[in-house]
Amino acid sequence: MQFQKALERVLIEVFELHAFMFGAQNESPDSVDESALDMCVTVNFTGSQTGRIDLACPADLAAELAGNVLGSFDAVPQDDIDDSLVELLNVVVGRLLPAIAHSADNAASYEIDRPRIVASAPVPSDANLVACASILAETWPVVAHLYVEGAA
């Protein structure tokens, strides 16, 4: 499966099934205001393939995500917001890696680092960038970058 299509499909599914938010492909990805993507989470993986996934979104989306996951209508503490975004990326990477595995016998195995919140989204200039997906979760933009060593 193509990296791009797999990343978009997994992002939409995870937002719908785990964040209880309608997800859709962003038909105008160039119109995303990068400065509005003020929360970023990243995770490295090694094994059958080695790489990284970055996910960036607005803080308002992350707060809504945490409220949905925790079943809370009240303001959610920042630690819970961070934890919810970290867990969301954990689910994304857990679904994405099997979809992009190049193992014919489905015996691909991975070691996944703990996702972590980072100050800002890394600039996608790495030669290992294989996919950049832009979706909408409800009306909020979400941008994800997938890097895989040796696959570009």
C-alpha positions as CSV (number, residue, x, y, z in Angstrom):
1,M,0.0,0.0,0.0
2,Q,1.3,3.4,-0.8
3,F,2.7,5.3,2.2
4,Q,0.5,8.4,1.5
5,K,-2.8,6.6,1.2
6,A,-2.0,4.4,4.2
7,L,-1.1,7.4,6.4
8,E,-4.3,9.3,5.4
9,R,-6.5,6.3,5.9
10,V,-5.1,5.5,9.3
11,L,-5.3,9.1,10.5
12,I,-9.0,9.3,9.5
13,E,-9.8,6.0,11.1
14,V,-8.1,6.7,14.3
15,F,-9.7,10.1,14.7
16,E,-13.1,8.6,14.0
17,L,-12.8,5.5,16.2
18,H,-10.6,6.7,19.0
19,A,-11.2,10.4,19.2
20,F,-14.9,10.3,18.3
21,M,-14.3,13.0,15.7
22,F,-15.3,13.0,12.0
23,G,-12.2,12.7,9.9
24,A,-11.8,13.6,6.2
25,Q,-9.1,14.2,3.7
26,N,-8.2,17.9,3.5
27,E,-9.0,18.9,0.0
28,S,-7.0,22.1,0.4
29,P,-3.8,21.1,2.2
30,D,-1.9,24.1,1.0
31,S,-4.4,26.4,2.8
32,V,-3.4,25.0,6.3
33,D,-2.0,27.8,8.4
34,E,1.2,26.2,9.8
35,S,1.3,28.6,12.7
36,A,-2.1,27.2,13.9
37,L,-0.5,23.8,14.3
38,D,0.8,24.7,17.8
39,M,0.9,21.1,19.2
40,C,3.2,18.4,17.9
41,V,3.9,14.9,18.9
42,T,6.5,12.6,17.4
43,V,7.5,9.0,17.7
44,N,10.5,7.0,16.4
45,F,10.3,3.4,15.3
46,T,13.0,0.8,14.4
47,G,12.8,-2.8,13.2
48,S,11.7,-4.1,9.8
49,Q,11.8,-0.4,8.9
50,T,13.3,2.6,10.7
51,G,11.7,6.0,10.8
52,R,9.6,8.6,12.5
53,I,6.1,10.0,12.5
54,D,5.2,13.6,13.4
55,L,1.7,14.8,14.0
56,A,0.8,18.4,14.4
57,C,-2.6,20.0,15.2
58,P,-4.1,23.1,16.9
59,A,-4.2,23.2,20.7
60,D,-8.0,23.5,20.5
61,L,-8.2,20.2,18.7
62,A,-5.9,18.5,21.3
63,A,-8.1,19.8,24.1
64,E,-11.3,18.6,22.4
65,L,-9.6,15.2,21.8
66,A,-8.7,14.9,25.5
67,G,-12.3,15.8,26.5
68,N,-13.7,13.2,24.1
69,V,-11.3,10.5,25.2
70,L,-11.9,11.2,28.9
71,G,-15.6,11.8,28.6
72,S,-15.3,15.2,30.1
73,F,-17.2,18.4,29.2
74,D,-15.1,20.4,31.6
75,A,-11.7,22.0,31.0
76,V,-9.0,19.3,30.8
77,P,-5.6,19.8,32.4
78,Q,-2.7,20.2,30.1
79,D,-1.1,17.0,31.2
80,D,-4.2,15.1,30.2
81,I,-4.3,16.9,26.8
82,D,-0.6,15.9,26.2
83,D,-1.3,12.3,27.3
84,S,-4.3,12.1,24.9
85,L,-2.3,13.3,22.0
86,V,0.5,11.0,22.8
87,E,-1.9,8.0,23.0
88,L,-3.5,9.0,19.7
89,L,-0.2,8.9,17.9
90,N,0.5,5.6,19.6
91,V,-2.6,4.2,18.0
92,V,-1.7,5.7,14.7
93,V,1.7,4.2,14.6
94,G,0.4,0.8,15.8
95,R,-2.1,0.7,12.9
96,L,0.2,2.3,10.3
97,L,3.3,0.2,10.6
98,P,1.6,-3.1,9.7
99,A,0.0,-1.3,6.7
100,I,3.4,-0.2,5.3
101,A,5.4,-3.3,6.2
102,H,7.3,-4.8,3.3
103,S,7.4,-8.3,4.8
104,A,5.9,-10.9,2.5
105,D,5.3,-13.3,5.4
106,N,3.7,-10.6,7.6
107,A,6.5,-11.2,10.2
108,A,7.5,-7.6,10.4
109,S,8.4,-6.5,13.9
110,Y,9.0,-3.1,15.3
111,E,10.3,-1.4,18.4
112,I,8.3,1.8,19.0
113,D,9.7,4.6,21.2
114,R,7.3,6.4,23.5
115,P,5.7,9.3,21.6
116,R,6.6,12.6,23.0
117,I,5.3,16.2,22.8
118,V,7.8,18.5,21.0
119,A,7.9,22.3,21.0
120,S,7.1,22.6,17.3
121,A,6.7,20.4,14.2
122,P,10.0,19.5,12.7
123,V,10.4,21.0,9.2
124,P,9.8,18.3,6.7
125,S,13.0,18.6,4.8
126,D,14.4,15.1,5.6
127,A,15.4,13.0,2.6
128,N,13.6,10.1,4.2
129,L,10.2,11.8,4.0
130,V,7.8,9.4,2.3
131,A,4.4,10.8,3.1
132,C,2.7,14.0,4.2
133,A,-0.9,13.7,5.0
134,S,-3.3,16.6,5.7
135,I,-6.7,15.7,7.1
136,L,-9.5,17.5,8.9
137,A,-10.7,16.3,12.3
138,E,-14.1,18.0,12.5
139,T,-13.0,21.4,11.1
140,W,-9.5,21.4,12.6
141,P,-6.4,20.7,10.4
142,V,-4.1,17.8,11.2
143,V,-0.8,17.3,9.4
144,A,1.3,14.2,9.7
145,H,4.7,13.4,8.2
146,L,6.1,9.9,7.8
147,Y,9.8,9.3,7.4
148,V,11.2,5.9,6.5
149,E,14.9,5.4,6.1
150,G,15.9,4.1,2.7
151,A,12.4,4.2,1.3
152,A,12.4,7.6,-0.4
